[in-house]
Amino acid sequence: MKAISEKVSYLQGLAEGSNFTDGNPQARIVTGILEILEELAGTLGAMGRDVEGIKDYVESIDEDLCDLEQHIIHANKEVVELECPACGEELYFEADLMDDDDVLEITCPNCNDVIYINDGSFDFDYDADNSEQVSKSSSPS
C-alpha cells in the first residue's frame, strides 16, 4: 500500500512542478484526480491494516474452535487417538469401531496410509478407562 501512496505523491509533485495554472480546466481536472487518488491510497492502506487484524482474529477463532472440537469429541464418546506413522497426523476415531463385525480400514486423511484395520492384523492395545492408545499400532504383516 505504501508504494501506491508514494506513486500518488510523485504524480502530485509532477503536477505542481508543471505549467498548470488554477484557472486552466485541465489543471483542475488533474488536481482533482490526484486528490481522489490520494484519498483512495489512504483508504486502501487502512483497509489492508484492517484485513491483517481480521486475519489474526480469524486464526485465533480457528484455534479456539479446534480446541473446543477436541474437547467435545473426548467428552461425548470414547475416542481412540492415533498418530500416523508416515506423516505424524493425529487421528481420532470412536473406540466402538475397533469391535465392529465388518472389516474396517482407517486411513490417514493427510497421506492416505492405512492406520488401522479391525481384522486382527494390527497389534493394538486400547485402555478404555483413559480413552487413549496404549501402544503404537504396528503395520500389517
Phi and psi in degrees as a GROMACS rama.xvg file:
@    title "Ramachandran Plot"
@    xaxis  label "Phi"
@    yaxis  label "Psi"
@TYPE xy
-64.5003  -34.5021  LYS-2
-64.0397  -37.2246  ALA-3
-65.9777  -44.4853  ILE-4
-61.3417  -40.6894  SER-5
-65.2799  -39.5289  GLU-6
-66.2096  -41.0959  LYS-7
-64.3447  -42.5069  VAL-8
-62.0406  -39.402  SER-9
-62.304  -46.1846  TYR-10
-64.0497  -37.187  LEU-11
-63.5995  -40.136  GLN-12
-64.6092  -40.5566  GLY-13
-63.1163  -41.1212  LEU-14
-65.7691  -39.4693  ALA-15
-68.2318  -34.6749  GLU-16
-82.7128  -7.36286  GLY-17
-85.8286  -174.068  SER-18
-89.2976  22.2025  ASN-19
-70.0874  142.303  PHE-20
-120.026  157.822  THR-21
-66.1924  -25.8205  ASP-22
-81.0973  -16.5758  GLY-23
-73.629  125.776  ASN-24
-62.1769  -37.2615  PRO-25
-65.8634  -36.3546  GLN-26
-65.6642  -40.5326  ALA-27
-65.1327  -38.8931  ARG-28
-63.9658  -48.4842  ILE-29
-63.3745  -42.8709  VAL-30
-61.9518  -43.1265  THR-31
-63.3437  -42.0176  GLY-32
-63.6793  -41.9042  ILE-33
-65.7272  -37.3099  LEU-34
-64.6599  -41.2931  GLU-35
-64.9332  -42.9922  ILE-36
-60.554  -38.9453  LEU-37
-63.7264  -43.0262  GLU-38
-64.2168  -42.6162  GLU-39
-63.4561  -40.3271  LEU-40
-63.5143  -41.2232  ALA-41
-65.189  -42.9756  GLY-42
-64.3283  -42.6387  THR-43
-63.0136  -39.9743  LEU-44
-63.5752  -42.4755  GLY-45
-64.9095  -39.8991  ALA-46
-64.387  -38.9506  MET-47
-62.0432  -41.6009  GLY-48
-65.8587  -39.8966  ARG-49
-63.0451  -41.4339  ASP-50
-63.2129  -40.6639  VAL-51
-62.844  -41.0328  GLU-52
-64.5665  -41.7246  GLY-53
-65.7077  -39.6533  ILE-54
-59.6308  -46.0316  LYS-55
-62.0254  -41.1228  ASP-56
-64.7964  -43.3027  TYR-57
-64.6455  -39.7806  VAL-58
-62.2998  -39.2074  GLU-59
-64.5873  -43.2951  SER-60
-62.7049  -40.9063  ILE-61
-61.4873  -42.5854  ASP-62
-63.8568  -43.444  GLU-63
-63.7667  -40.2145  ASP-64
-65.2262  -39.2171  LEU-65
-63.372  -44.1767  CYS-66
-61.3792  -44.0035  ASP-67
-63.8461  -42.057  LEU-68
-60.6305  -43.8176  GLU-69
-63.6405  -39.5547  GLN-70
-63.4157  -44.0195  HIS-71
-66.3725  -42.1078  ILE-72
-58.8998  -47.9745  ILE-73
-73.7354  -26.9824  HIS-74
-77.7298  -33.5496  ALA-75
-92.3559  -25.2131  ASN-76
-141.818  159.085  LYS-77
-77.028  122.064  GLU-78
-121.073  138.24  VAL-79
-98.7334  132.037  VAL-80
-112.065  124.028  GLU-81
-125.254  155.016  LEU-82
-113.079  129.659  GLU-83
-65.116  124.472  CYS-84
-69.0775  -21.8462  PRO-85
-81.8708  -45.3996  ALA-86
-120.842  -9.39143  CYS-87
85.0153  3.06808  GLY-88
-63.221  136.845  GLU-89
-84.6097  129.436  GLU-90
-120.272  145.209  LEU-91
-130.203  135.577  TYR-92
-149.512  159.545  PHE-93
-69.2229  140.387  GLU-94
-64.082  -27.1207  ALA-95
-60.7567  -26.6005  ASP-96
-64.6493  -26.3981  LEU-97
-68.2634  -26.4902  MET-98
-102.017  6.23952  ASP-99
-61.9105  142.29  ASP-100
-71.4194  -31.8522  ASP-101
-78.6274  147.464  ASP-102
-72.6834  128.491  VAL-103
-132.247  129.354  LEU-104
-102.828  134.073  GLU-105
-109.663  121.309  ILE-106
-113.327  153.95  THR-107
-73.8955  127.803  CYS-108
-70.9373  -15.9774  PRO-109
-85.5202  -48.5045  ASN-110
-117.122  -4.05851  CYS-111
65.9568  17.1435  ASN-112
-75.7763  146.081  ASP-113
-74.1468  124.988  VAL-114
-99.1531  -35.74  ILE-115
-155.025  139.644  TYR-116
-127.872  131.135  ILE-117
-87.303  37.3183  ASN-118
-106.536  11.2119  ASP-119
89.1246  0.0210477  GLY-120
-82.1897  -10.5941  SER-121
-106.32  135.203  PHE-122
-87.1422  107.104  ASP-123
-144.774  125.497  PHE-124
-108.983  135.586  ASP-125
-125.103  128.18  TYR-126
-98.3198  102.752  ASP-127
-64.9479  -26.761  ALA-128
-68.6749  -37.3307  ASP-129
-98.7664  -8.32668  ASN-130
52.6822  45.6665  SER-131
-150.12  164.77  GLU-132
-70.1732  136.016  GLN-133
-95.4209  -40.2867  VAL-134
-136.031  151.229  SER-135
-63.4423  142.863  LYS-136
-76.994  143.212  SER-137
-97.7542  158.971  SER-138
-71.9927  153.523  SER-139
-64.3694  147.167  PRO-140
